[in-house]
Every structure is written in structure tokens, then in C-alpha cells.
Amino acid sequence: MIQDTRTSDPSRLIPGTTGDWEIIIGLEVHAQVTSNAKLFSGASTRFGSDPNANVSLVDAAMPGMLPVINRFCIEQAVRTGLGLKAKINRYSVFDRKNYFYPDLPQGYQISQYKQPVVGEGEVLLDFPDGSSIAVGIERLHLEQDAGKSLHDQHATMSYVDLNRSGVALMEIVSKPDMRTADEAKAYVSKLRTILRYLGTCDGDMEKGNLRADVNVSVRRPGEAFGTRCEIKNVNSIRFIGQAIEYEARRQIGILEDGGTIDQETRLFDARKGETRSMRSKEEAHDYRYFPDPDLLPLEITAEWVAEIEASLPELPDAKKARFTGDYGLSPYDAGVLVGDRSAADFFETVAKGRDPKLAVNWVTGDLAAQANARNVGILDLGVSAEQLGELIDLIGDGTISGKIAKDVLVIMLAEGGSPSSIVERRGLVQVTDTKALEKIVDEIIAANPSQVETIKLKPKTIGWFVGQVMKASGGKANPQVVNDILKARLDLE
């Protein structure tokens, strides 16, 4: 049994019928390496090709064919390790993992076991309530992916597509540091963001380029770790959360009824929202690992590691710290921005020489809402950072109101054109003529005597009058000027 000596946090416990329980969660994330060629052959990794179109003689395990290590895949693994603040093992070994793979012709997987390319690291998670935790990384090792069995193409036979066979995977193994489904979801989301910043994995879970094996066990607070079950190949962050919640409740129910947990591998049925048994869980000795005789040990020079490290981009944690420091953004706003590198870069262009808070509100608010409605990224909307900056400038100099700016954005998306030209063409310039606004205010006050009495008792209801003036002016009245006129007319100074 592994003993965990940390004090259990009451807020991270879940109640059972006989007392509180703690979930212990560890994740093995399989991330497909961004590379044009496979790990041990020159075959293409292109997604969507016809079945068996991207298969070399090595991938098909033809007699006499020997694997050759793809240097770029090693570089990508080292880059990822550096991004995870992990130890880079300059000496590592590829092993044969013996297991029945119906869609891996060689009958074993080339992987790494006791001597992986990357050792211990960590991922920092920040939460909306201001709390944070560090999730330890146990290791990152490289291995080849298997092919795909197709069971729905024929009534009595299964077909095999070997396009994925031999594609490079990074298996990133966390320590059992997570205690809630939300923490596990946040971990996968943050890890995916880091990989995307590094350019080592595109994180596309729909294509299977990022998927997770989820290890779940439960225990009474302070006790030794319980027996874990592994939920295989979960390819959605939402499903990861659902699988953990269901599996924890399942195990608690068994234990509270006096039963025991069998260590096993399970699958998550997304339609039913439940896990089901797949097979008994194998141990390391069941795989009969041994060094692959066709591959020499991998030796990495310190100079190469330093060269890779020097090429790393600014990563999410560093960017978040800079955004809160240099731009004065809140940790929440900075965290939302750095979750998408393209959105963060877009923001910096918009914010140059402008109010950063106004810039972040438009990028993460109105612009993001329009992108989400169209199911595209911010950069795919067709509104440049320069155009959004011009729109914000029109608000800042009083040419248009914030409300009119929202309308201008919609017009820009539909018709194109610069904000200034749209404002001029549509006659949307903000009304700041005091006499014209005084006339509108006087008419609304005269038409609403009961509301006038209410506002004298409750001055905060002035917003109702402002809204009426804005409506009467077609949204073009300057709200601050309207407020000043109303206060003077109603003696609210």
C-alpha cells in the first residue's frame, strides 16, 4: 500500500452513507507528438487518409525491417519535459512491452519503462476562488501507438487500419495528487494548453490526439490508498469528470456494503454515463518488459537540451504573471487569456497604447461570444486586432457609446469594413449636444411623474430614466451627459 501523509482537505471530501470519503486520482495522458513522420519509420502521420495509406514496411512488421528513431520526436519529448519543469534524462532506453495487440502487427509495443526520456516535473493549477495546487508529473515516456480495429465494416469480420500504427505518443503520467473531478479536468485542460504553446501536440481530443487513462480509488481520510481502477481512453475533458464521479460513487457503494474493490481496467460509456468492466488490470511484470534489441540506448547531450530550452516560447504561467504585472489584469482575466495562446497574442496587439482592462473585456467578452456562437476561434472571425483597437478608440474619444460599439461589431462581422467607416456611413456618432439631450430628458420627465417621485425616494433608480433616454435617442446619447442632466433636473446632486 502507498501511504499518503498529507492532511485531507474537508472541502475536497465527498459524503457517503457511513461517513466522508476521499477520491484519489492519477492520470496517464497519451499525447500524439506533432510530427510529420512516425516514431520509428518515415511513414506519414496525416489524419484522414484512406485506411492503410500511411503504412511502411516497418509499421507492417515485415521480416527483417528494423526501427529507426525519429530525432524530431525525441526533440518534441524533451521540449515537453522542459515545459513541464521536469528532469530530462540524458540516458534512456526503449523497451518491448509484450501484449496482445490485434492491430499492432509486431505483437509488442516499443515503449519505455524504467528509464524514460523525461522524469519528474509538475503542473500548477489555478482555480477561480484564488486557490491553487501543484500536480506532480511522475514521468513522460515515448511509445508507439497501435492501429485501429474496425468492427462495423463487415457482418462477420473485423478490418484493421494501420495508419496510426507507429505514430509517436508521449505518455505523461501524473502523481496521484488530484482529489476531485474538477481538479482532474483542470489538469488536463492546463496540460493541453502547455502542449499547444510548445507545439508538441495539437491537443485535438476529437481526433484521439489527446486521451487519458484515469486511475481512481477512494479511501477514508488519512488512510492508505485504496485499490484503484483504471478507466481507459477517455477522449473528452467533460467525460473525464463524469467518469471520475461515477467510478468514485461506484467504489464507495461497494465498500460501504462491505465489499472489496477489484483492481481492473474499465471503460466509460458516455451514453449511459457509467463505467463498465473491461478486463483485470495487468501489472508491469505481465508485460515482460525488456530492452528492445533493435534499438540502442538513447543518449542526449547537455548542449542539445540547452539548445531546445533556449527555443521555448513564453509559457502560460509566465505569461499570466506578466499580464497581471505589466497590464494590471486580474488573475482571472489573465488566466482566461493565456488559456488560448492566439487570444493572448491578439489581446496584446489590441492593448498596445490602450486601457488593458477595456481591451480584455472586449477580447474575452463580446469578441469571444461572437466566436463561440459561430464555433470558431477569435482569429477566424475576420476582425483584426487593429480593427478592434479602432473600435475601442471610438468609445474612448466619445465618438460612440459602448452599446453602439456592440452594434458596430455585429455589422463588421456581417459586412466587413472599418469601425470608423461604419459609424460614419450609418450615422451612429454619439449625441453629446446638451440642448438636444435636455429636450429629450424634459419630455421623459414630463411623461413619467410617478417615476419622478420614486427616484426622489430611491436615487439609485436613475438608471430607469437613463435607459429611457438612450431608447429615445436610438442608443446614441452619451450616457454620462444624460446622467448629469438628469441629476440636475431632478435635484439629485
C-alpha positions as CSV (number, residue, x, y, z in Angstrom):
1,M,0.0,0.0,0.0
2,I,1.2,3.6,-0.7
3,Q,0.8,5.8,2.3
4,D,-0.1,9.4,1.8
5,T,0.8,11.5,4.8
6,R,-0.8,14.8,3.7
7,T,-3.8,16.1,5.7
8,S,-7.1,15.6,3.9
9,D,-8.9,18.9,3.0
10,P,-12.5,18.7,4.2
11,S,-13.7,20.7,1.2
12,R,-12.4,18.0,-1.2
13,L,-14.2,15.1,0.5
14,I,-17.5,13.5,-0.6
15,P,-20.1,12.2,1.8
16,G,-21.2,8.6,1.9
17,T,-23.9,6.9,4.0
18,T,-21.3,5.9,6.6
19,G,-19.0,9.0,6.6
20,D,-16.8,11.0,4.3
21,W,-14.6,9.6,1.6
22,E,-11.6,11.0,-0.4
23,I,-11.1,10.3,-4.1
24,I,-7.5,9.7,-5.2
25,I,-7.0,10.5,-8.9
26,G,-4.0,9.9,-11.2
27,L,-4.0,10.4,-14.9
28,E,-1.9,8.9,-17.7
29,V,-2.4,11.2,-20.7
30,H,-1.5,10.0,-24.1
31,A,-0.5,12.9,-26.3
32,Q,0.3,12.4,-30.0
33,V,3.5,14.0,-30.9
34,T,3.2,16.7,-33.6
35,S,5.5,15.3,-36.3
36,N,5.2,14.6,-40.0
37,A,6.6,11.1,-39.6
38,K,6.1,8.2,-37.2
39,L,8.4,7.4,-34.3
40,F,10.3,4.6,-36.0
41,S,9.6,5.0,-39.7
42,G,9.2,7.7,-42.3
43,A,5.5,7.0,-42.9
44,S,3.2,10.0,-42.8
45,T,1.1,10.8,-39.7
46,R,-1.5,12.7,-41.7
47,F,-5.0,12.4,-40.3
48,G,-7.9,11.4,-42.5
49,S,-6.0,9.3,-45.1
50,D,-7.6,6.2,-46.6
51,P,-7.2,3.1,-44.5
52,N,-3.7,1.7,-44.6
53,A,-2.4,4.5,-46.8
54,N,0.3,5.6,-44.3
55,V,2.0,2.3,-43.6
56,S,5.6,1.5,-44.2
57,L,7.2,-2.0,-44.2
58,V,8.4,-1.2,-40.6
59,D,4.9,-0.4,-39.5
60,A,3.6,-3.6,-41.1
61,A,6.3,-5.6,-39.2
62,M,7.7,-7.2,-42.3
63,P,10.6,-9.7,-41.7
64,G,13.9,-8.0,-41.5
65,M,12.6,-4.5,-41.1
66,L,14.3,-2.5,-38.3
67,P,13.0,0.6,-36.5
68,V,15.0,3.9,-36.8
69,I,14.4,6.6,-34.1
70,N,12.8,9.8,-35.4
71,R,15.1,12.5,-33.9
72,F,12.4,15.2,-34.1
73,C,10.1,13.1,-31.9
74,I,12.8,12.9,-29.3
75,E,13.2,16.7,-29.5
76,Q,9.5,17.2,-29.0
77,A,9.5,15.0,-25.9
78,V,12.5,16.9,-24.5
79,R,10.7,20.2,-25.3
80,T,7.6,19.0,-23.5
81,G,9.7,17.9,-20.5
82,L,11.3,21.3,-20.2
83,G,7.8,22.9,-20.4
84,L,6.7,20.8,-17.5
85,K,9.7,21.8,-15.4
86,A,10.8,18.2,-15.5
87,K,14.1,16.4,-15.3
88,I,15.5,15.4,-18.7
89,N,17.1,12.0,-18.5
90,R,20.1,12.2,-20.8
91,Y,20.2,8.4,-20.9
92,S,17.0,6.5,-21.7
93,V,16.1,3.1,-23.1
94,F,13.3,1.8,-25.4
95,D,11.7,-1.5,-24.2
96,R,9.4,-4.1,-25.7
97,K,6.1,-4.2,-23.9
98,N,4.7,-7.7,-24.7
99,Y,0.9,-7.7,-25.0
100,F,-1.7,-8.9,-27.4
101,Y,-2.4,-6.1,-29.8
102,P,-4.7,-7.2,-32.7
103,D,-3.9,-4.0,-34.6
104,L,-0.1,-3.9,-33.9
105,P,1.5,-6.4,-36.3
106,Q,4.8,-6.9,-34.5
107,G,2.9,-8.3,-31.5
108,Y,4.5,-6.0,-28.9
109,Q,4.7,-2.2,-28.4
110,I,8.0,-0.3,-28.4
111,S,7.8,1.8,-25.3
112,Q,9.9,3.0,-22.3
113,Y,9.7,1.6,-18.8
114,K,12.3,2.0,-16.1
115,Q,14.4,4.6,-18.0
116,P,12.1,7.1,-19.7
117,V,13.3,10.2,-21.5
118,V,11.7,12.6,-19.0
119,G,11.5,12.3,-15.2
120,E,9.6,14.2,-12.5
121,G,8.0,17.6,-13.1
122,E,4.8,19.5,-12.1
123,V,1.8,21.3,-13.4
124,L,0.4,24.3,-11.5
125,L,-3.4,24.6,-11.4
126,D,-5.2,27.9,-10.5
127,F,-8.9,28.0,-9.6
128,P,-11.5,30.8,-9.8
129,D,-11.6,31.1,-6.0
130,G,-8.0,32.0,-5.9
131,S,-6.7,28.6,-4.7
132,S,-4.0,26.6,-6.5
133,I,-2.4,23.2,-6.3
134,A,0.6,21.6,-7.8
135,V,0.1,18.3,-9.6
136,G,3.3,16.2,-9.8
137,I,4.5,14.6,-13.0
138,E,5.9,11.1,-12.4
139,R,7.4,10.7,-15.9
140,L,7.0,11.2,-19.6
141,H,7.9,8.4,-21.9
142,L,7.7,7.9,-25.6
143,E,6.0,4.9,-27.2
144,Q,4.4,3.9,-30.5
145,D,0.6,4.0,-31.0
146,A,-1.3,0.9,-32.2
147,G,-3.6,0.7,-35.2
148,K,-7.4,0.7,-35.2
149,S,-9.7,-2.3,-35.4
150,L,-12.9,-1.7,-37.4
151,H,-15.8,-3.9,-36.3
152,D,-18.7,-2.3,-38.2
153,Q,-17.5,-2.8,-41.8
154,H,-18.5,-6.4,-42.2
155,A,-21.0,-8.8,-40.7
156,T,-18.6,-11.5,-39.7
157,M,-15.1,-10.0,-40.0
158,S,-13.1,-7.1,-38.4
159,Y,-10.9,-4.9,-40.5
160,V,-7.6,-3.3,-39.4
161,D,-6.4,0.2,-40.3
162,L,-2.7,0.6,-39.5
163,N,-2.4,4.3,-40.3
164,R,-1.9,5.1,-36.6
165,S,0.4,2.1,-36.0
166,G,3.8,3.5,-35.1
167,V,2.7,7.1,-34.6
168,A,4.7,8.7,-31.7
169,L,2.9,9.1,-28.4
170,M,4.0,10.9,-25.2
171,E,2.6,9.2,-22.2
172,I,2.5,11.8,-19.4
173,V,2.0,10.1,-16.0
174,S,0.8,12.2,-13.1
175,K,1.3,11.5,-9.5
176,P,-1.9,10.7,-7.5
177,D,-2.3,14.3,-6.4
178,M,-5.8,15.2,-7.5
179,R,-8.8,14.8,-5.2
180,T,-11.8,16.0,-7.2
181,A,-13.1,15.6,-10.7
182,D,-12.8,19.4,-11.2
183,E,-9.1,19.2,-10.4
184,A,-8.6,16.4,-12.9
185,K,-10.4,18.4,-15.6
186,A,-8.4,21.5,-14.8
187,Y,-5.2,19.4,-15.0
188,V,-6.0,18.0,-18.5
189,S,-7.0,21.5,-19.7
190,K,-3.8,23.1,-18.4
191,L,-1.6,20.3,-19.7
192,R,-3.3,20.6,-23.2
193,T,-2.6,24.4,-23.1
194,I,1.1,23.8,-22.3
195,L,1.4,21.3,-25.1
196,R,-0.2,23.7,-27.6
197,Y,2.1,26.5,-26.5
198,L,5.1,24.3,-27.0
199,G,3.8,23.0,-30.4
200,T,4.4,19.4,-29.3
201,C,0.8,18.2,-29.5
202,D,-2.3,19.8,-31.0
203,G,-4.5,18.5,-28.2
204,D,-7.3,17.6,-30.6
205,M,-9.3,15.1,-28.4
206,E,-11.9,14.5,-31.1
207,K,-9.3,13.0,-33.4
208,G,-7.8,11.0,-30.5
209,N,-4.6,13.1,-30.4
210,L,-5.0,13.6,-26.7
211,R,-6.7,11.0,-24.5
212,A,-6.4,9.9,-20.9
213,D,-6.4,6.7,-18.8
214,V,-8.0,7.7,-15.5
215,N,-6.9,6.0,-12.3
216,V,-9.5,6.3,-9.5
217,S,-9.5,4.9,-5.9
218,V,-11.3,6.0,-2.7
219,R,-10.3,5.9,0.9
220,R,-11.3,7.2,4.3
221,P,-9.5,10.5,5.1
222,G,-6.0,9.8,6.4
223,E,-6.0,6.1,5.5
224,A,-3.7,4.3,3.0
225,F,-4.5,4.5,-0.7
226,G,-7.3,2.1,-1.7
227,T,-7.4,-0.3,-4.7
228,R,-7.5,1.6,-7.9
229,C,-9.4,1.0,-11.1
230,E,-8.2,2.4,-14.5
231,I,-10.7,3.9,-16.9
232,K,-9.2,3.6,-20.4
233,N,-9.0,6.0,-23.3
234,V,-11.3,8.8,-22.2
235,N,-11.2,11.5,-25.0
236,S,-13.1,14.4,-23.6
237,I,-12.5,16.6,-20.6
238,R,-16.2,16.6,-19.7
239,F,-16.2,12.8,-19.9
240,I,-13.2,12.6,-17.6
241,G,-15.1,14.4,-15.0
242,Q,-18.2,12.3,-15.4
243,A,-16.2,9.0,-15.3
244,I,-14.5,10.0,-12.1
245,E,-17.7,11.0,-10.4
246,Y,-19.4,7.7,-11.4
247,E,-16.5,5.5,-10.6
248,A,-15.9,7.1,-7.2
249,R,-19.6,6.6,-6.2
250,R,-19.5,3.0,-7.5
251,Q,-16.5,2.2,-5.4
252,I,-17.9,3.9,-2.3
253,G,-21.1,2.0,-2.7
254,I,-19.3,-1.4,-2.8
255,L,-17.1,-0.6,0.2
256,E,-20.0,0.7,2.3
257,D,-21.8,-2.5,1.6
258,G,-18.9,-4.5,3.0
259,G,-17.4,-5.5,-0.4
260,T,-13.9,-5.1,-1.8
261,I,-12.7,-3.4,-5.0
262,D,-11.1,-5.5,-7.7
263,Q,-8.2,-3.9,-9.5
264,E,-9.3,-3.8,-13.1
265,T,-9.4,-1.9,-16.3
266,R,-12.8,-0.3,-17.1
267,L,-14.4,1.6,-20.0
268,F,-16.6,4.7,-19.8
269,D,-19.9,4.6,-21.6
270,A,-20.6,8.2,-22.5
271,R,-24.2,7.5,-23.5
272,K,-25.1,5.9,-20.2
273,G,-22.7,8.0,-18.1
274,E,-21.2,4.9,-16.4
275,T,-18.1,2.8,-16.3
276,R,-18.1,-1.0,-17.0
277,S,-15.5,-3.7,-16.6
278,M,-13.2,-4.5,-19.4
279,R,-10.5,-6.8,-18.0
280,S,-8.5,-7.5,-14.9
281,K,-5.7,-4.9,-14.5
282,E,-2.2,-6.1,-15.6
283,E,0.9,-5.4,-13.6
284,A,4.2,-4.4,-15.1
285,H,5.6,-8.0,-14.9
286,D,2.7,-9.2,-17.0
287,Y,4.1,-7.2,-19.9
288,R,7.6,-8.9,-19.7
289,Y,9.4,-5.6,-20.4
290,F,13.0,-5.9,-21.8
291,P,15.2,-3.5,-23.7
292,D,14.5,-3.6,-27.4
293,P,17.4,-5.4,-29.1
294,D,16.9,-3.4,-32.3
295,L,17.4,0.0,-30.7
296,L,20.5,1.3,-28.9
297,P,20.1,3.2,-25.6
298,L,19.3,6.9,-26.3
299,E,22.0,9.4,-25.2
300,I,21.1,13.1,-25.2
301,T,23.8,15.8,-24.9
302,A,23.5,18.6,-22.4
303,E,24.2,21.0,-25.3
304,W,21.2,19.8,-27.2
305,V,18.9,20.1,-24.2
306,A,20.2,23.7,-23.7
307,E,19.6,24.5,-27.3
308,I,16.0,23.2,-27.1
309,E,15.4,25.1,-23.9
310,A,16.6,28.3,-25.4
311,S,13.9,28.0,-28.1
312,L,11.0,27.6,-25.8
313,P,8.2,30.1,-26.0
314,E,6.8,32.1,-23.1
315,L,4.6,29.5,-21.3
316,P,1.2,30.0,-19.7
317,D,2.3,30.6,-16.1
318,A,5.0,33.1,-17.1
319,K,2.6,34.9,-19.5
320,K,-0.1,35.0,-16.8
321,A,2.4,36.6,-14.3
322,R,3.4,39.2,-16.9
323,F,-0.2,40.0,-17.8
324,T,-1.1,40.6,-14.1
325,G,2.1,42.6,-13.5
326,D,2.6,44.6,-16.7
327,Y,-1.1,45.1,-17.6
328,G,-2.6,45.1,-14.2
329,L,-5.1,42.4,-15.1
330,S,-6.9,40.3,-12.5
331,P,-5.6,36.7,-12.1
332,Y,-9.0,35.6,-13.5
333,D,-8.8,37.7,-16.7
334,A,-5.2,36.8,-17.2
335,G,-6.0,33.1,-16.8
336,V,-8.8,33.2,-19.3
337,L,-6.5,34.9,-21.9
338,V,-3.5,32.6,-21.5
339,G,-5.7,29.6,-21.9
340,D,-5.6,30.3,-25.7
341,R,-2.2,31.5,-27.0
342,S,-3.8,33.1,-30.1
343,A,-6.3,35.0,-27.9
344,A,-3.4,36.2,-25.6
345,D,-1.4,37.4,-28.6
346,F,-4.5,39.1,-30.0
347,F,-5.1,40.9,-26.7
348,E,-1.5,42.2,-26.6
349,T,-1.9,43.8,-30.0
350,V,-5.3,45.4,-29.0
351,A,-4.0,46.6,-25.7
352,K,-0.9,48.4,-27.1
353,G,-1.4,52.0,-26.1
354,R,-4.9,51.5,-24.8
355,D,-6.7,50.7,-21.5
356,P,-5.8,47.0,-20.9
357,K,-9.0,46.3,-18.9
358,L,-11.2,47.6,-21.7
359,A,-9.2,45.5,-24.2
360,V,-9.5,42.3,-22.2
361,N,-13.2,42.9,-21.7
362,W,-13.8,43.1,-25.4
363,V,-11.5,40.2,-26.3
364,T,-12.8,37.8,-23.7
365,G,-16.4,39.2,-23.7
366,D,-18.1,40.4,-26.9
367,L,-15.5,39.0,-29.3
368,A,-15.3,35.6,-27.6
369,A,-19.1,35.4,-27.5
370,Q,-19.3,36.0,-31.3
371,A,-16.6,33.4,-31.9
372,N,-18.4,30.8,-29.6
373,A,-21.7,31.5,-31.4
374,R,-20.0,30.6,-34.7
375,N,-18.0,27.8,-33.2
376,V,-14.7,29.3,-34.4
377,G,-11.6,30.8,-32.9
378,I,-11.2,34.6,-32.4
379,L,-8.7,34.7,-35.2
380,D,-11.2,33.1,-37.6
381,L,-13.9,35.8,-37.1
382,G,-12.4,38.1,-39.7
383,V,-12.0,41.0,-37.2
384,S,-8.3,42.0,-36.9
385,A,-6.7,43.3,-33.7
386,E,-6.3,46.6,-35.4
387,Q,-10.0,46.9,-36.2
388,L,-11.0,46.0,-32.6
389,G,-8.5,48.6,-31.3
390,E,-10.0,51.2,-33.6
391,L,-13.5,50.3,-32.2
392,I,-12.2,50.8,-28.6
393,D,-10.7,54.1,-29.6
394,L,-14.1,55.3,-30.8
395,I,-15.5,54.6,-27.4
396,G,-12.6,56.2,-25.6
397,D,-12.9,59.5,-27.5
398,G,-16.6,59.7,-27.1
399,T,-17.5,59.2,-30.8
400,I,-19.8,56.2,-29.9
401,S,-21.2,54.6,-26.8
402,G,-20.4,51.1,-25.6
403,K,-23.8,50.0,-26.7
404,I,-23.4,51.4,-30.2
405,A,-19.9,49.7,-30.3
406,K,-21.6,46.3,-29.8
407,D,-23.8,47.0,-32.8
408,V,-20.8,48.1,-34.9
409,L,-19.1,44.9,-34.1
410,V,-22.0,42.9,-35.4
411,I,-22.0,45.0,-38.6
412,M,-18.3,44.4,-39.0
413,L,-18.8,40.7,-38.8
414,A,-21.6,40.7,-41.3
415,E,-20.3,43.3,-43.8
416,G,-16.7,44.0,-43.1
417,G,-15.2,47.4,-43.2
418,S,-13.5,49.6,-40.6
419,P,-15.4,50.8,-37.5
420,S,-14.9,54.4,-38.4
421,S,-16.4,54.0,-41.8
422,I,-19.4,52.1,-40.4
423,V,-20.1,54.7,-37.8
424,E,-19.9,57.5,-40.4
425,R,-22.0,55.6,-43.0
426,R,-24.7,54.6,-40.5
427,G,-24.9,58.0,-38.7
428,L,-24.0,56.3,-35.4
429,V,-22.0,59.2,-33.9
430,Q,-22.8,59.7,-30.2
431,V,-25.1,62.6,-29.4
432,T,-23.3,64.9,-27.0
433,D,-25.3,68.1,-27.8
434,T,-26.5,69.2,-24.3
435,K,-29.5,71.1,-25.6
436,A,-30.8,68.2,-27.7
437,L,-30.4,65.8,-24.8
438,E,-32.1,68.2,-22.4
439,K,-35.1,68.3,-24.6
440,I,-35.4,64.5,-24.6
441,V,-34.9,64.4,-20.8
442,D,-37.6,67.0,-20.2
443,E,-40.1,65.1,-22.3
444,I,-39.5,61.9,-20.5
445,I,-39.7,63.5,-17.0
446,A,-43.0,65.2,-18.0
447,A,-44.4,61.9,-19.2
448,N,-43.5,60.0,-16.0
449,P,-44.5,62.0,-12.9
450,S,-44.9,58.8,-10.7
451,Q,-41.4,57.6,-11.6
452,V,-40.0,61.1,-10.7
453,E,-41.4,60.7,-7.2
454,T,-39.9,57.2,-6.9
455,I,-36.5,58.4,-7.9
456,K,-36.5,61.1,-5.3
457,L,-37.0,58.4,-2.6
458,K,-34.7,56.0,-4.3
459,P,-32.0,57.9,-6.3
460,K,-30.4,54.6,-7.5
461,T,-33.4,54.1,-9.8
462,I,-32.0,56.8,-12.0
463,G,-30.9,54.0,-14.3
464,W,-34.5,53.7,-15.5
465,F,-34.5,57.3,-16.8
466,V,-31.1,56.8,-18.4
467,G,-32.5,53.8,-20.2
468,Q,-35.5,55.7,-21.5
469,V,-33.3,58.5,-22.8
470,M,-31.0,56.0,-24.5
471,K,-34.0,54.3,-26.1
472,A,-35.5,57.7,-27.3
473,S,-32.1,58.7,-28.8
474,G,-31.7,55.3,-30.6
475,G,-28.8,54.5,-28.3
476,K,-26.7,57.4,-29.5
477,A,-26.9,59.6,-26.4
478,N,-23.8,59.9,-24.3
479,P,-24.7,58.2,-21.0
480,Q,-22.5,60.4,-18.8
481,V,-24.0,63.6,-20.2
482,V,-27.5,62.1,-19.7
483,N,-26.7,61.3,-16.1
484,D,-25.5,64.8,-15.4
485,I,-28.6,66.4,-17.0
486,L,-31.0,64.1,-15.1
487,K,-29.3,64.8,-11.8
488,A,-29.6,68.5,-12.4
489,R,-33.2,68.3,-13.4
490,L,-34.3,66.1,-10.6
491,D,-32.2,67.8,-7.9
492,L,-30.2,64.7,-7.1
493,E,-26.8,66.4,-6.8
